[in-house]
C-alpha cells in the first residue's frame, strides 16, 4: 500500500477520563478511521460530518473502557469494522459488533495510505500502536511525559519496557499522538520524547523498573 498523501489528524479530548480520541483520514479519498472512541458519539460523528469525511472503521489501541466507550454505538450505526489486537486479554474485549482481530505487523488500508499495527504489550497484553505516515498513535503505551500504568490486571512492566525499545527504533521525526494529555504538550516528535520522557530514555530495564516503582 503506497503512502504518498499527507495524513489528516483530528485530536479530540473527550469522555469522563479526558481521553484523546482521534480521527485520521486520507485527504485524497476522504476515507477516515476513528482511534479509541470515547463515549461521546454525538461529538465524534459531528466532527466527522463537519470535515466531510467517510468513516470506514474503528481502531482500538487496547480494550480499557475509556478507550472503547463509543465503539459499540458507532460501529452499530455505521456498520463498520472494529480492529483490536488478537493478543488482548479476554476480560478486556469490548462487547461491540464487527470486531476484527489483528496481529503485529498487519496492515489496514486507508484510501491511498496504509496503517501498520504494532503490538506493544505492557499496559495490557493486547496494547497496540498504529503507525501511519510517520504518525504513531500510542494509546496508553506511551504519553508525552509518562507511560501507561502496569498495575492493572494484565499489566507487565517488563513487557512495557520491551515495547518502548521497539518504539525507539522508529525515526526521530515520527509524530507521537498519545491516548491522554499527560505532558507539557498534547503530542510530540519521538526524538524529543526520547530525551525528555524518563521512561523512554531508560536504556536498561533496571533503571526503567526503578522509576516505574
C-alpha positions in Angstrom: 0.0 0.0 0.0 1.5 3.4 -1.0 2.0 6.2 1.4 2.1 9.3 -0.7 -0.6 11.5 0.8 -0.3 13.6 4.0 -2.4 12.5 6.9 -5.4 14.4 8.3 -5.3 14.1 12.1 -8.1 15.4 14.3 -7.4 15.2 18.0 -10.3 15.4 20.4 -10.2 15.3 24.2 -13.5 13.6 25.2 -15.2 11.4 27.9 -15.1 11.2 31.6 -11.4 10.4 31.7 -10.5 13.1 29.1 -9.2 10.6 26.5 -7.7 11.6 23.3 -9.9 10.3 20.5 -8.6 10.6 17.0 -10.0 10.8 13.5 -7.4 10.1 10.9 -8.1 10.4 7.2 -6.6 10.2 3.7 -7.1 13.6 2.2 -7.4 12.3 -1.3 -10.2 9.8 -0.8 -11.6 11.4 2.5 -11.7 7.9 3.9 -11.2 8.0 7.7 -10.6 5.8 10.7 -11.5 6.5 14.3 -9.0 5.7 17.0 -10.1 4.9 20.6 -13.6 6.5 20.6 -14.7 7.8 23.9 -18.3 7.6 25.0 -19.4 10.7 23.1 -20.9 9.5 19.8 -22.6 12.8 19.0 -19.4 14.9 19.2 -17.4 12.4 17.2 -19.9 11.9 14.4 -20.5 15.7 14.2 -16.7 16.2 13.8 -16.5 13.6 11.0 -19.5 15.1 9.3 -18.2 18.7 9.6 -15.0 17.7 7.9 -16.8 15.8 5.1 -15.1 12.5 5.9 -16.2 9.0 5.3 -15.7 6.8 8.3 -14.6 3.3 7.3 -13.5 1.7 10.6 -12.5 2.0 14.2 -9.0 1.2 15.6 -8.6 0.3 19.3 -5.2 0.6 20.9 -6.5 -1.7 23.7 -9.7 -2.8 25.5 -10.0 -0.5 28.5 -13.4 1.0 28.7 -12.3 4.7 28.4 -10.8 3.9 25.0 -13.7 1.8 23.7 -16.8 3.6 25.2 -18.1 4.8 21.8 -17.2 1.8 19.7 -20.4 -0.2 20.0 -22.8 2.6 19.2 -20.8 4.0 16.3 -20.0 0.6 14.8 -23.6 -0.4 15.1 -24.9 2.8 13.5 -22.5 2.8 10.6 -21.9 -0.9 10.1 -18.1 -0.6 10.2 -15.3 -3.0 11.4 -13.6 -2.5 14.8 -10.0 -3.6 14.9 -8.5 -4.9 18.2 -5.2 -6.8 18.8 -5.6 -10.6 18.8 -3.4 -10.6 21.9 -5.8 -8.6 24.1 -6.9 -10.3 27.3 -10.4 -11.8 27.1 -11.6 -9.7 30.0 -10.8 -6.5 28.0 -12.5 -7.5 24.8 -15.3 -5.0 24.3 -18.9 -6.0 23.5 -19.3 -4.5 20.1 -20.3 -5.7 16.6 -18.0 -6.3 13.7 -14.9 -6.9 15.9 -11.9 -7.9 13.8 -8.7 -9.2 15.4 -5.3 -8.1 14.0 -1.7 -9.1 14.6 1.7 -7.4 14.9 2.8 -6.0 11.6 -0.6 -6.4 9.9 -1.6 -3.5 7.7 -5.0 -2.0 7.2 -5.7 0.1 4.1 -7.0 3.7 4.4 -7.5 5.2 0.9 -4.0 5.7 -0.6 -2.5 5.1 2.8 -1.6 2.1 5.0 -2.0 1.6 8.7 0.5 -0.6 10.4 -0.4 -2.4 13.6 2.4 -2.6 16.2 1.9 -4.9 19.1 3.2 -3.1 22.2 2.1 -5.0 25.3 2.7 -3.9 28.9 -0.3 -1.7 29.9 -2.5 -4.6 28.7 -1.5 -7.8 26.9 -3.0 -6.6 23.7 -1.9 -3.0 23.6 -1.0 -1.9 20.1 0.1 1.3 18.4 -0.9 2.4 14.9 1.8 3.8 12.5 0.5 5.9 9.6 2.9 8.1 7.5 5.3 8.7 10.4 2.4 9.4 12.8 2.3 7.0 15.7 -0.8 6.6 17.8 0.3 5.1 21.1 -2.9 4.8 23.3 -1.7 4.1 26.8 1.6 2.6 25.9 3.4 6.0 25.7 2.4 9.5 26.7 4.5 12.7 26.1 5.9 12.7 29.6 4.9 9.3 31.0 3.8 5.8 30.2 0.7 3.7 30.9 0.2 2.0 34.2 1.2 -1.6 34.6 -0.5 -2.4 37.9 -3.9 -3.1 36.4 -4.9 -6.8 35.6 -2.8 -8.0 32.7 -0.2 -5.3 33.1 3.5 -6.2 32.8 6.3 -3.7 33.3 9.0 -5.8 31.7 6.8 -6.2 28.6 6.2 -2.5 28.5 10.0 -1.8 28.7 10.5 -4.1 25.6 7.6 -2.3 23.8 9.3 1.1 24.4 12.5 -0.3 22.9 10.5 -1.3 19.9 9.1 2.2 19.6 12.5 3.8 20.0 13.6 2.1 16.7 11.3 4.4 14.7 12.6 7.6 13.2 13.1 10.6 15.5 10.7 12.6 13.2 7.8 10.3 14.0 5.0 12.4 15.5 3.6 10.7 18.6 -0.1 11.0 19.4 -0.9 9.6 22.9 -4.1 8.4 24.5 -4.2 11.0 27.3 -2.9 14.6 27.7 -0.1 13.6 30.2 2.6 16.1 29.3 3.7 19.6 28.5 2.2 19.3 25.0 -0.6 17.1 23.6 1.7 15.4 21.1 5.4 15.5 20.2 8.2 14.2 18.0 9.6 10.9 19.1 13.1 12.2 19.0 12.2 14.9 21.6 10.4 12.3 23.8 13.4 10.1 23.7 15.2 12.9 25.6 12.5 14.3 27.8 10.5 11.2 28.8 12.5 9.4 31.5 10.8 6.1 30.8 11.6 6.2 27.1 15.1 7.4 27.9 15.9 4.4 30.1 18.3 2.1 28.2 18.4 -0.5 31.0 15.4 -2.4 32.3 16.8 -2.0 35.9 16.6 1.8 35.5 13.1 1.6 34.0 11.8 -0.6 36.7 13.3 1.7 39.4 11.5 4.8 38.1 8.3 2.8 37.4 8.0 1.7 41.1 
